[in-house]
Amino acid sequence: MKHPTGAKWGNHFEESGRQLADAAAEVGVQLTPEQVASLLLHLGMVLEANRTMNLTRIDDVEAAVVGHVVDSLALVAVIREIAGPVVEGESVDLGSGAGFPGFPLAILSGSRVTLVESVGKKAMFLRSVAAELDNSADVAVLGARAEEVALERPGAFQIVTARALAALPSLVELAAPLLSAGGRLFAMKGQPSPEEIARGREVAVLVGLTEERVERYRLPGSARDRSVIVYRKKGEPLRPLPRRPGMAQRKPLA
């Protein structure tokens, strides 16, 4: 595994490593030096690739450490609190984009994480990161839509994650057929409205999930709340899933 390089990193490597370790501790995650190196390698590749493709609006190193990596680690802390310190079974990250929270989850959990990304260039980028991380993260990348993965691997995942991918009603529907019995969806959002949360809860009932909790937190140095809405698979859906690709977004169930 290589260390992050490039004009935007240079002498920032050690400084960013200290910043990352300190901020991770604030959200409840203790990092080893090896984990710090892996997380920064991923982020460095994101910022480098962002020069030629649209991966993130954040191009400042310090802001990206907190806004992307530490935000993902805050999710890891929530997962550990609810599901336990060891992730049992496989996880899937929907609409993975630049690889957040998928890569940090894989680096921290040590278990297999499948990154699902339907945009071809982004999927190719994710594969390049996985190759660079080598043995530090057990990652598979699927260039597909969530509905296609659900047809090929129904009920295959214990954990589904998604970061600002879609409104909760759509996201809950997309996740449901992917989850195994008792599995959980961890939906990362900013500050969803009470209406969006209520609609997500309504769809959850229709697709065999139940809202388990809403966890709110603040990132270090931020004044804005972020949220993780957690759903658990309790039963079977009241209608066949998945629907055709795009239907969950265009015509949500609630």
NUPANU-533460 format. One line per field, with one value per residue (C-alpha): x, y, z; residue number from 1. Coordinates in Angstrom, 3 decimals. Layout:
N
px c(X  ...)
py c(Y  ...)
pz c(Z  ...)
paba c(NUM  ...)
***
This chain:
254
px c(0.000  1.308  1.128  -0.945  0.998  0.321  0.406  -2.571  -1.038  2.729  3.599  -0.055  0.287  1.508  -0.615  -3.745  -3.011  -2.962  -6.116  -7.869  -6.886  -7.977  -11.293  -12.024  -11.570  -14.111  -16.752  -15.852  -13.426  -9.797  -7.589  -4.359  -1.544  -2.234  -5.906  -5.006  -2.682  -5.352  -8.045  -5.752  -4.677  -8.309  -8.993  -5.840  -6.942  -10.392  -8.965  -6.540  -9.241  -11.593  -9.497  -10.882  -14.173  -17.007  -16.501  -16.873  -17.577  -14.981  -11.456  -9.765  -7.762  -8.726  -12.399  -12.419  -10.866  -13.775  -16.573  -15.912  -13.695  -14.731  -18.385  -17.977  -16.263  -19.173  -21.345  -18.920  -19.376  -23.170  -22.944  -20.714  -23.067  -26.170  -24.945  -21.888  -18.125  -17.768  -19.785  -21.308  -21.917  -21.453  -22.263  -23.251  -22.841  -25.390  -24.534  -20.984  -19.671  -16.256  -16.358  -17.781  -18.725  -17.924  -14.121  -13.877  -16.346  -14.271  -11.011  -12.404  -14.573  -12.280  -15.339  -16.431  -18.097  -19.615  -19.673  -22.561  -22.119  -24.055  -21.899  -19.189  -16.342  -16.980  -17.084  -13.732  -12.310  -13.554  -11.842  -8.576  -8.788  -9.548  -6.460  -4.243  -5.570  -4.730  -5.125  -6.189  -9.837  -11.975  -13.949  -15.902  -17.208  -20.379  -21.116  -24.878  -28.057  -29.370  -32.396  -30.131  -28.058  -31.270  -32.308  -28.928  -28.302  -31.601  -31.277  -27.487  -26.455  -26.531  -25.868  -26.857  -25.354  -26.117  -24.911  -27.223  -28.247  -32.012  -34.996  -35.786  -38.937  -36.922  -33.872  -35.864  -37.462  -34.126  -32.506  -35.298  -34.767  -31.012  -31.245  -31.142  -33.549  -32.660  -30.325  -30.160  -30.178  -28.057  -29.169  -26.846  -28.588  -28.072  -31.124  -34.126  -37.504  -40.076  -42.160  -39.341  -38.751  -42.491  -42.704  -39.662  -41.344  -44.512  -42.611  -40.657  -43.909  -44.787  -41.436  -40.883  -38.664  -39.161  -37.516  -35.225  -33.784  -32.630  -29.097  -28.017  -24.460  -22.187  -18.857  -15.860  -15.832  -19.311  -22.455  -24.797  -26.453  -26.146  -28.326  -28.250  -31.695  -31.585  -34.114  -34.240  -35.706  -38.555  -40.604  -41.534  -42.677  -46.366  -45.577  -42.930  -39.531  -37.461  -39.541  -38.132  -34.981  -35.836  -39.366  -38.458  -37.311  -39.934  -42.961  -42.156  -44.534  -45.333)
py c(0.000  3.448  6.664  9.571  11.718  14.628  18.408  18.729  16.321  16.840  17.883  17.563  13.803  13.806  16.829  15.272  11.995  13.698  15.641  12.455  10.452  13.249  13.859  10.126  9.871  12.679  10.605  7.483  5.630  4.853  4.421  2.485  4.074  1.518  2.485  6.175  5.484  3.488  6.110  8.901  6.901  6.580  10.266  11.299  9.297  10.910  14.425  13.597  12.028  14.898  17.106  15.312  13.799  14.886  12.932  15.611  19.314  19.429  19.950  21.200  18.540  19.473  19.930  16.599  14.756  15.813  16.054  12.680  10.439  11.434  11.511  7.904  6.978  8.456  5.915  3.141  4.192  3.993  0.560  -0.732  0.594  -0.965  -4.083  -4.866  -4.346  -7.112  -6.928  -10.337  -11.104  -8.898  -5.210  -3.238  0.494  1.850  4.670  4.562  7.395  8.313  5.356  6.941  5.320  2.007  2.060  3.369  0.690  -2.008  -0.682  -0.522  -3.661  -6.075  -7.702  -7.783  -4.615  -4.476  -1.024  -0.514  2.318  2.578  5.325  3.538  6.024  6.089  2.296  2.158  4.636  2.543  -0.528  1.414  2.373  -1.231  -2.369  0.214  -0.688  -4.319  -6.362  -3.423  -3.610  -6.518  -4.741  -5.777  -3.238  -3.735  -1.363  -1.759  -0.302  -1.394  -3.050  -5.178  -6.303  -7.202  -9.504  -11.241  -11.399  -11.116  -11.060  -11.320  -8.493  -7.978  -4.242  -1.727  1.759  4.808  8.392  11.109  8.836  9.419  10.473  8.023  6.520  5.566  4.423  2.179  0.470  -0.023  -1.523  -3.901  -6.737  -6.674  -7.284  -10.642  -11.354  -9.086  -7.024  -3.249  -0.215  2.697  5.765  8.760  12.093  15.722  17.094  15.262  16.855  15.218  14.610  12.694  10.576  9.849  8.819  6.603  4.951  4.400  2.745  0.631  -0.985  -1.812  -3.423  -5.471  -3.062  -1.092  2.149  1.270  4.636  8.055  8.916  12.575  13.838  16.748  16.522  18.120  21.850  21.819  23.569  21.442  18.223  15.058  11.979  8.230  6.670  2.956  0.407  -3.328  -6.073  -7.712  -9.504  -9.881  -7.013  -6.567  -6.382  -7.933  -6.234  -4.904  -2.853  -1.770  0.402  3.995  3.344  3.825  7.362  8.300  6.791  6.192  3.986  6.857)
pz c(0.000  -0.946  1.023  -0.326  -2.758  -5.077  -4.913  -2.602  -0.050  0.082  3.635  4.685  5.251  8.855  9.811  8.275  10.027  13.413  12.557  11.473  14.564  16.916  15.132  14.945  18.702  19.150  17.341  19.323  17.034  17.928  14.855  14.461  12.402  9.677  9.535  9.385  6.446  4.597  5.167  3.966  0.934  -0.093  0.507  -1.354  -4.398  -4.204  -4.203  -7.012  -9.195  -8.427  -10.688  -13.729  -12.526  -10.265  -7.042  -4.369  -3.917  -1.132  -2.478  0.697  2.530  6.080  5.206  3.365  6.315  8.508  5.940  4.335  6.444  9.952  8.895  7.732  10.997  12.931  11.114  12.084  15.716  15.351  13.711  16.506  19.162  17.608  15.807  17.939  17.548  14.951  11.720  11.094  7.445  4.409  4.081  0.987  0.360  -2.132  -4.519  -3.200  -5.390  -4.000  -1.584  1.553  3.876  2.168  2.282  5.867  6.970  5.273  6.719  10.251  10.294  8.498  6.880  3.240  1.949  -1.535  -3.123  -5.551  -8.053  -11.320  -12.900  -14.866  -14.301  -10.579  -10.388  -12.194  -9.693  -6.760  -8.231  -8.490  -4.812  -3.824  -5.736  -3.984  -0.541  -1.279  1.932  4.136  3.012  1.816  -0.917  -3.996  -6.512  -8.568  -11.441  -11.163  -9.738  -6.346  -7.981  -10.194  -7.226  -5.360  -8.211  -8.280  -4.510  -2.642  1.143  0.936  3.229  6.973  6.696  4.022  4.139  2.021  2.316  1.013  -1.864  -2.002  0.072  2.864  1.246  -1.850  0.089  2.428  -0.562  -2.332  0.763  1.802  -0.728  -0.137  3.605  5.322  8.185  11.094  8.920  9.189  6.926  8.142  6.178  6.506  6.113  7.004  8.741  7.265  7.827  10.124  6.987  5.271  8.380  8.656  4.997  5.412  8.395  6.343  3.500  5.991  7.139  3.519  2.710  5.877  7.809  10.993  12.053  14.963  15.938  14.753  15.842  15.647  15.955  15.089  13.361  15.093  14.395  12.854  14.043  11.925  13.022  10.978  11.268  10.870  10.552  11.354  10.081  10.776  8.618  10.543  7.890  4.241  1.989  1.234  -2.488  -4.757  -4.646  -6.256  -8.621  -11.985  -11.797  -10.977  -9.751  -6.083  -6.908  -9.492  -7.747  -4.060  -2.106  0.267)
paba c(1  2  3  4  5  6  7  8  9  10  11  12  13  14  15  16  17  18  19  20  21  22  23  24  25  26  27  28  29  30  31  32  33  34  35  36  37  38  39  40  41  42  43  44  45  46  47  48  49  50  51  52  53  54  55  56  57  58  59  60  61  62  63  64  65  66  67  68  69  70  71  72  73  74  75  76  77  78  79  80  81  82  83  84  85  86  87  88  89  90  91  92  93  94  95  96  97  98  99  100  101  102  103  104  105  106  107  108  109  110  111  112  113  114  115  116  117  118  119  120  121  122  123  124  125  126  127  128  129  130  131  132  133  134  135  136  137  138  139  140  141  142  143  144  145  146  147  148  149  150  151  152  153  154  155  156  157  158  159  160  161  162  163  164  165  166  167  168  169  170  171  172  173  174  175  176  177  178  179  180  181  182  183  184  185  186  187  188  189  190  191  192  193  194  195  196  197  198  199  200  201  202  203  204  205  206  207  208  209  210  211  212  213  214  215  216  217  218  219  220  221  222  223  224  225  226  227  228  229  230  231  232  233  234  235  236  237  238  239  240  241  242  243  244  245  246  247  248  249  250  251  252  253  254)
***
